[in-house]
Amino acid sequence: MTTPAGSGTGFGSVSWWGLSPAVDLQAESPPVDPDSQADTEHGTPELNVLLLGSVDGRHLLRTLTRAALWPRRRLRFYVLENNMEAVARHMLIFSLALEDPEKMGLQERSETFLEVWGNALLRPSVAAFVRTQAGRLARLVPEPDRLAEQLPWLSLGALKFRERDALEAVFRFWAGGEKGPEAFPMCRLWDSRLRHYLGSRYDARRGVSDWDLHMKLHDRGARVIHTSEFRRWRDTGVAFELRDSSAYHVPNRTLASGRLLSHRGERVAARGYWGDIVTGPFVAFGIEADDETLLKTSNGQPTKTAGEITQHNVTELFREMAAWGRPRATQGDPAQVQGDADGSPEPVFPSPAAPVPESFTVHFLSLGSAQTLHHKSCYKGRFQLLYVACGMVHLLSPELGACVAPGGRLIVELAQFLVDLRQEQLQGFSTRVGELARAAGFAPQPGARSSQTFARFYKAGDSAPSHKDPAVGSGTPPPEVLVPPLEATNPPPEDLTQPLEGGIPPSEPLKQPSESQASLLEALVPPTGSQTPKPESLTVPPETNSPIPNF
C-alpha cells in the first residue's frame, strides 16, 4: 500500500493560502523610534516590511485593520512571490477589500472573498464578479498612469516588462479568454490530483481524511475544524459552503497555474491545479479569534466550526477596513464623532472606498529577486521586518539578511499545519530554520517561550528588544534525508493538466527556474540517487525544478 505520509507533496507546488493564522505585522516589528520622525516626510515614521511567500494578503489586511492600535506610521509592504498568479490574487483580494460599500455590501464582500480565496468551485454570481474585476485589472496593468490613479495603494514599478505582460495574461484568462469550464475543468483536475496523491488509498480517502484531521490537525491546535467541512473540502475542494451545494459548479480560475512540461521531447506549457490538497484554507482565519466565545467548547467539542469562525473573522476584517482611514484624533472618543449642534452627522474619515493613498503601499517585487535585492542600495538595510513563509525558507540567506535594518526582526512560518510531515520532521524543520536564520545574521529572542507556528528572531549584533516574543528553539537534529516521492519529482499525469490556449503567453514562473514553487520537502531536502525514475512520456525538464540548497 502506498502512503504519502512524510512526503510533503500534499502541500503542492503552488501556495494559494497560508499555513498559519494571520498576524499583525506592526506587533512583530520593532517599536517606533521617536527620533526617526524628524527624518521622514511629513514627520511620520515608516514601517518597511518584506514578505516572501505570504500568498493571500492575510497579514497585510490584519495589519491595516489593527493600525489604530499603534502610533501612526506610513506602511510600506514589499511582497515577493514566486509566480504571477499569486501576485494577481493579491491584487484581486485587495480590490475586493477596498470595494465601494455602496456597490457591494459587507456580507456580500465577505462571502465573495471566502469563495474566491478558498473554494475550487464558485457560484455563478461570484464567478461573474471575478470576470469583471479581472477584466478591469487587465486593462489597468499596461497603463501605469491609470493604475496609479485608480489603485494608489499599488506599485508594480519593480516588475519587469515581461512580468507585467504575464500578469495581464493571467487576468485575461480569469476574465474568460477561453469560454466555458472546459478551459479549466477543476472537478476533474482535483479528483485526478487526489487519485495521484493517495494511490491505492484513494478508495479509503474518507478514512485517510478523518485520520489526518483527528490525529494531526486537531493535535496541532486546529480542533475547531469540523469533520464534515474537512471531508467536503478533501472530496470537492469546496471549503466554505455558504449556499446550497448545487450552487457551486463554476471552476475557480484564480486557482489555476501554469507549468512547463516535456512531452515526447518537446516543451509544452500546461495549465492545471497544483496547490494544497491536504490541509485546506481553514488555518489562516479559522482557528483563532479575538472573540473568545467563538472558541468555546461543550462536552469537550468546539461549538463553532472553522468555517463559521473564518466567516466571522473575515466579516470583521472587512468591516474594520472600511474605517481604516479614520483620523486618530477621533478614534475611540465617541464625543468627537457625535455630530454638530444641529444634529447632522459630521464626517470623521474619508470615503472607505478610497483610503488615504499615502498611508500604505503594496510594492510587488520581481520574481526570483530575493538573492539580488542587496545589490540595490535602496533595499540594503531598508526593512524593519522580514517575513518568510515555510515554502520560501530556502531563500533565507546572508544576502537577504543584509536587507534588514539593524535591530530589525525576522518571523518565519513553520510547518506546524503541514499534514504530510511527521513530528520528527517538524522538529527538524524548526532546527533548520534556526540554522538558516543564524547564518543570515539573526538571533533568537532571548528568554522567550517557544512557538509551534512561527519562529521569531532579531538582527544580531544589536541590543536585545525590550519585550519578549515567542521564538523557536529545538535541539532535535534534522531528520534523515528522505527520498522525494514520485509526485514531488515528477509532473502529474496528462489528465491533471490543460494545454494553454487562446494565444495567452505562459506566465513568468514557467521560464525562471528559481521562481517555480517546490514542495516543502523538495525545498529542504537534497535529492538522492534512489529516486523513482520519471515516466518517459511526460517529464519535467530539470531547469523547471526549484533550486535545492546544499545542506
DAVENVEN-V783686 format. One record per helix or strand of 2 or more residues. SS is the DSSP state (h for helix, s for strand). FROM is the first residue (numbers start at 1). TO is the last residue. If there is no record, write none. Layout:
ss & from & to
SS & FROM & TO
SS & FROM & TO
This chain:
ss & from & to
h & 9 & 11
h & 25 & 28
h & 34 & 39
h & 41 & 43
s & 46 & 52
h & 58 & 65
h & 67 & 69
s & 74 & 80
h & 84 & 97
h & 106 & 118
s & 121 & 122
h & 124 & 141
h & 144 & 150
s & 154 & 155
h & 161 & 174
h & 181 & 184
h & 186 & 217
h & 227 & 236
h & 245 & 247
s & 250 & 251
h & 253 & 255
s & 257 & 263
s & 266 & 272
h & 283 & 286
h & 292 & 295
s & 297 & 298
s & 301 & 302
h & 306 & 322
h & 328 & 330
h & 334 & 336
s & 360 & 364
h & 373 & 375
s & 383 & 388
h & 390 & 395
h & 398 & 401
s & 404 & 413
h & 423 & 439
s & 442 & 444
s & 454 & 459
h & 486 & 489
h & 494 & 496
s & 497 & 499
h & 508 & 510
h & 513 & 515
h & 520 & 524
s & 538 & 539
h & 542 & 544
